[in-house]
Amino acid sequence: MGIVEEAHNVKLLGKPEAQQTIVLAHGFGTDQSVWKHLVPHLVDDYKVILFDNMGAGTTNPEYFDFERYSTLEGYAYDVIAILEELQVLSCIYVGHSVSAMIGLIASISRPDLFTKIVTVSGSPRYLNDVDYFGGFEQEDLNQLYDAIASNYKAWCSGFAPLAVGGDMESVAVQEFSRTLFNMRPDIALSVLRVIFQSDLRHILSHVTVPCHIIQSMKDLAVPVVVSEYLHQNIGGHSIVEVMSTEGHLPQLSSPEVVIPVLLRHIRYDINV
């Protein structure tokens, strides 16, 4: 196992002889376990790559370079490094939340590595702007950062049900609470600040890889209009599907709805 693979807890599953490789990339506050409902449906037909973004609670915090990860480009370079180390020539990349944008950034540098990108709950900008509705004002985010800094555990307990769209008793909320609380608080604050302050609208026209944009009807973090914004502004082919789900982690909270949708988009050829 290479250094990159070890650092990101890379797992290779599925059929080694399969022609197509699926890469599953998780969002903030989770780790590769967020895909547990999808993986069993892929392993019979595809090679499957799972990994943890640096900073996830499952990674060694000593590896987290605050300067490298002060922009999302650092994570995009990690994705490319993983694919290169595994000698993957091309993949279908499924990116949740911030990893949707990380995949788009990576695809601009190395479009050859990506057959298709499937985004779930992705957003190029969370802050509202003139003629753009991202869902948040700067004052909202400043209060959020203060809450994380003052009492991370209490913030996790409040944020998890809001993000997932359920109460603390739900399995999905408990699962997200677990992975969120596993993050080191200073790393979590740094990562979340980078995500929420990012503005990637300017890169969208440079994305040439076919994109499938999947979104929940109701999502605390990403208003449904953002999926249409992505669709209209991505440079290459794109299609959008809004699901009748609630929450920012629908693959955890509503797998019975989301898994068939994801499988359909993974298998669908946008160019036909």
C-alpha positions as CSV (number, residue, x, y, z in Angstrom):
1,M,0.0,0.0,0.0
2,G,1.3,3.4,-0.9
3,I,1.6,6.5,1.4
4,V,-1.4,8.2,-0.2
5,E,-3.6,5.1,0.1
6,E,-2.6,4.6,3.8
7,A,-3.2,8.2,4.7
8,H,-6.7,8.2,3.2
9,N,-7.7,4.7,4.4
10,V,-8.2,3.7,0.8
11,K,-10.3,0.5,0.3
12,L,-10.6,-1.4,-3.0
13,L,-13.7,-3.4,-3.3
14,G,-15.7,-5.2,-6.0
15,K,-14.5,-7.0,-9.2
16,P,-10.8,-6.5,-10.0
17,E,-11.5,-7.5,-13.6
18,A,-14.4,-5.0,-14.0
19,Q,-13.9,-2.4,-16.8
20,Q,-15.5,0.5,-14.9
21,T,-14.2,2.0,-11.6
22,I,-16.5,3.8,-9.2
23,V,-15.0,6.3,-6.8
24,L,-17.1,7.3,-3.8
25,A,-16.2,10.6,-2.1
26,H,-17.8,11.7,1.2
27,G,-18.7,15.2,2.5
28,F,-17.9,17.2,5.6
29,G,-18.4,15.5,8.9
30,T,-18.6,12.0,7.5
31,D,-16.2,9.4,6.3
32,Q,-16.4,6.6,3.7
33,S,-19.0,4.7,5.9
34,V,-21.6,7.2,4.6
35,W,-21.8,5.0,1.4
36,K,-22.6,1.8,3.3
37,H,-26.1,1.5,1.7
38,L,-24.7,2.0,-1.8
39,V,-21.6,-0.2,-1.8
40,P,-23.4,-3.6,-1.8
41,H,-25.2,-2.7,-5.0
42,L,-21.9,-1.9,-6.8
43,V,-19.4,-4.6,-5.9
44,D,-20.8,-7.3,-8.2
45,D,-20.4,-5.1,-11.3
46,Y,-17.6,-2.5,-10.7
47,K,-14.3,-1.9,-9.1
48,V,-15.1,0.4,-6.1
49,I,-12.7,2.8,-4.4
50,L,-13.5,4.2,-1.0
51,F,-11.4,6.8,0.8
52,D,-11.5,9.3,3.6
53,N,-10.9,13.0,3.0
54,M,-8.0,14.3,5.1
55,G,-9.4,15.8,8.3
56,A,-12.1,13.1,8.7
57,G,-12.2,11.6,12.1
58,T,-10.8,8.3,10.7
59,T,-7.6,10.0,9.4
60,N,-4.5,10.8,11.3
61,P,-4.9,14.5,12.4
62,E,-1.1,14.8,12.2
63,Y,-1.4,14.6,8.4
64,F,-3.8,17.5,8.3
65,D,-1.9,20.5,6.8
66,F,-3.9,23.6,7.5
67,E,-2.2,25.5,4.7
68,R,-2.7,22.8,2.1
69,Y,-6.4,22.5,3.0
70,S,-7.0,26.2,3.2
71,T,-8.7,25.8,-0.2
72,L,-10.5,22.9,-1.8
73,E,-7.7,22.5,-4.4
74,G,-5.7,20.6,-1.7
75,Y,-8.4,18.0,-1.6
76,A,-8.7,17.8,-5.4
77,Y,-5.0,17.1,-5.6
78,D,-5.5,14.3,-3.1
79,V,-8.1,12.7,-5.3
80,I,-5.8,12.9,-8.3
81,A,-3.0,11.4,-6.2
82,I,-5.1,8.5,-5.1
83,L,-6.2,7.7,-8.7
84,E,-2.6,8.0,-9.9
85,E,-1.2,5.8,-7.1
86,L,-3.9,3.1,-7.9
87,Q,-3.2,3.5,-11.6
88,V,-6.8,4.3,-12.4
89,L,-7.1,5.5,-16.0
90,S,-10.7,6.6,-15.7
91,C,-13.5,6.5,-13.2
92,I,-17.1,7.4,-12.5
93,Y,-16.8,9.8,-9.5
94,V,-19.6,10.1,-7.0
95,G,-19.1,13.1,-4.8
96,H,-21.3,14.1,-1.8
97,S,-21.5,17.7,-0.6
98,V,-18.1,19.4,-0.6
99,S,-16.6,16.3,-2.5
100,A,-18.9,17.2,-5.4
101,M,-17.0,20.4,-5.8
102,I,-13.7,18.7,-5.1
103,G,-14.4,16.3,-8.0
104,L,-15.2,19.2,-10.4
105,I,-12.0,20.9,-9.5
106,A,-10.0,17.7,-10.0
107,S,-11.8,17.1,-13.4
108,I,-10.6,20.5,-14.7
109,S,-7.0,19.6,-14.1
110,R,-7.3,16.0,-15.2
111,P,-10.5,15.4,-17.3
112,D,-9.0,12.2,-18.6
113,L,-9.4,10.6,-15.2
114,F,-13.2,11.1,-15.1
115,T,-15.7,9.4,-17.3
116,K,-18.6,11.1,-15.4
117,I,-19.2,12.9,-12.2
118,V,-22.3,12.3,-10.1
119,T,-22.9,15.1,-7.5
120,V,-25.1,14.7,-4.5
121,S,-26.0,17.8,-2.5
122,G,-23.2,19.9,-4.0
123,S,-23.0,23.7,-4.0
124,P,-20.5,26.1,-5.6
125,R,-21.2,28.8,-3.0
126,Y,-23.1,28.8,0.3
127,L,-23.3,32.6,0.8
128,N,-26.0,34.6,-0.8
129,D,-24.9,37.1,-3.4
130,V,-26.4,39.5,-5.9
131,D,-28.6,37.4,-8.2
132,Y,-27.5,34.2,-6.4
133,F,-29.2,32.4,-3.5
134,G,-26.8,30.1,-1.6
135,G,-28.9,29.9,1.5
136,F,-26.7,31.7,4.1
137,E,-25.8,35.2,5.1
138,Q,-22.3,35.9,6.5
139,E,-23.7,36.7,10.0
140,D,-25.3,33.2,10.1
141,L,-22.0,31.6,9.3
142,N,-20.1,33.7,11.9
143,Q,-22.5,32.5,14.6
144,L,-21.9,28.9,13.5
145,Y,-18.1,29.3,13.7
146,D,-18.4,30.8,17.1
147,A,-20.6,27.9,18.3
148,I,-18.1,25.4,17.0
149,A,-15.2,27.2,18.7
150,S,-17.0,27.5,22.1
151,N,-18.4,24.0,22.5
152,Y,-17.9,21.5,19.6
153,K,-19.7,18.6,21.2
154,A,-22.8,20.8,21.9
155,W,-22.7,22.1,18.3
156,C,-22.5,18.6,16.9
157,S,-25.6,17.6,18.9
158,G,-27.5,20.5,17.5
159,F,-26.2,20.5,13.9
160,A,-26.6,16.8,13.2
161,P,-30.4,16.6,13.3
162,L,-30.7,19.8,11.3
163,A,-28.4,18.6,8.6
164,V,-29.8,15.1,8.3
165,G,-33.4,16.3,8.7
166,G,-34.5,14.1,11.6
167,D,-34.5,13.8,15.3
168,M,-31.8,12.5,17.6
169,E,-33.4,9.1,17.7
170,S,-33.1,8.4,14.0
171,V,-30.3,6.0,13.0
172,A,-29.1,8.4,10.3
173,V,-28.7,11.3,12.8
174,Q,-26.9,9.1,15.2
175,E,-24.5,7.9,12.5
176,F,-23.8,11.5,11.3
177,S,-23.3,12.6,15.0
178,R,-20.8,9.8,15.5
179,T,-18.6,10.7,12.4
180,L,-19.0,14.4,13.0
181,F,-17.9,14.1,16.7
182,N,-14.9,12.0,15.6
183,M,-13.3,15.0,13.9
184,R,-10.8,17.1,15.9
185,P,-12.6,20.4,16.7
186,D,-10.0,22.7,15.4
187,I,-9.8,20.7,12.1
188,A,-13.6,20.7,11.8
189,L,-13.8,24.4,12.2
190,S,-11.1,25.0,9.7
191,V,-12.6,22.6,7.1
192,L,-16.1,24.0,7.6
193,R,-14.9,27.6,7.2
194,V,-13.1,26.8,4.0
195,I,-16.2,25.1,2.6
196,F,-18.7,27.8,3.6
197,Q,-16.5,30.7,2.5
198,S,-15.7,29.1,-0.9
199,D,-17.0,30.5,-4.2
200,L,-16.5,28.1,-7.1
201,R,-19.0,29.6,-9.5
202,H,-16.2,30.9,-11.7
203,I,-14.8,27.3,-12.4
204,L,-18.1,25.8,-13.5
205,S,-17.7,26.8,-17.2
206,H,-14.4,25.0,-17.3
207,V,-15.9,21.6,-16.3
208,T,-16.1,19.5,-19.5
209,V,-16.8,16.0,-17.9
210,P,-20.5,15.0,-18.1
211,C,-22.2,15.7,-14.8
212,H,-25.3,14.2,-13.1
213,I,-26.6,16.6,-10.4
214,I,-28.7,15.0,-7.7
215,Q,-30.3,17.0,-4.9
216,S,-32.8,16.7,-2.1
217,M,-36.1,18.7,-2.4
218,K,-35.4,20.1,1.1
219,D,-31.8,20.6,2.3
220,L,-30.7,22.9,5.1
221,A,-27.3,23.4,3.5
222,V,-28.2,23.6,-0.2
223,P,-31.3,25.3,-1.5
224,V,-32.9,23.3,-4.4
225,V,-32.3,26.2,-6.8
226,V,-28.5,25.6,-6.5
227,S,-28.9,22.3,-8.4
228,E,-30.4,24.2,-11.3
229,Y,-27.6,26.8,-11.1
230,L,-25.0,24.1,-11.4
231,H,-26.9,22.6,-14.4
232,Q,-27.1,25.9,-16.2
233,N,-23.5,26.9,-15.6
234,I,-21.4,23.7,-15.9
235,G,-19.5,23.8,-19.2
236,G,-20.1,20.2,-20.4
237,H,-23.2,18.1,-20.6
238,S,-25.2,17.9,-17.4
239,I,-28.6,16.7,-16.2
240,V,-30.3,17.4,-12.9
241,E,-32.6,15.3,-10.7
242,V,-34.4,16.6,-7.6
243,M,-35.5,13.8,-5.3
244,S,-38.4,13.8,-2.9
245,T,-36.0,13.5,0.0
246,E,-35.2,15.8,2.9
247,G,-31.8,16.5,4.4
248,H,-28.2,17.0,3.3
249,L,-27.2,13.3,3.7
250,P,-30.0,11.5,1.8
251,Q,-27.9,8.5,1.1
252,L,-28.0,7.9,4.9
253,S,-31.5,9.1,5.8
254,S,-33.5,7.9,2.7
255,P,-31.4,5.1,1.1
256,E,-34.6,3.4,-0.2
257,V,-35.1,6.5,-2.5
258,V,-31.5,7.5,-3.1
259,I,-29.8,4.2,-4.0
260,P,-32.0,3.4,-7.0
261,V,-31.5,7.0,-8.2
262,L,-27.7,6.8,-7.8
263,L,-27.5,3.4,-9.6
264,R,-29.6,4.8,-12.5
265,H,-27.2,7.8,-12.9
266,I,-24.1,5.7,-12.5
267,R,-25.3,3.3,-15.3
268,Y,-26.7,6.0,-17.6
269,D,-24.7,7.3,-20.5
270,I,-25.3,11.0,-20.8
271,N,-23.8,11.1,-24.3
272,V,-26.3,8.6,-25.8
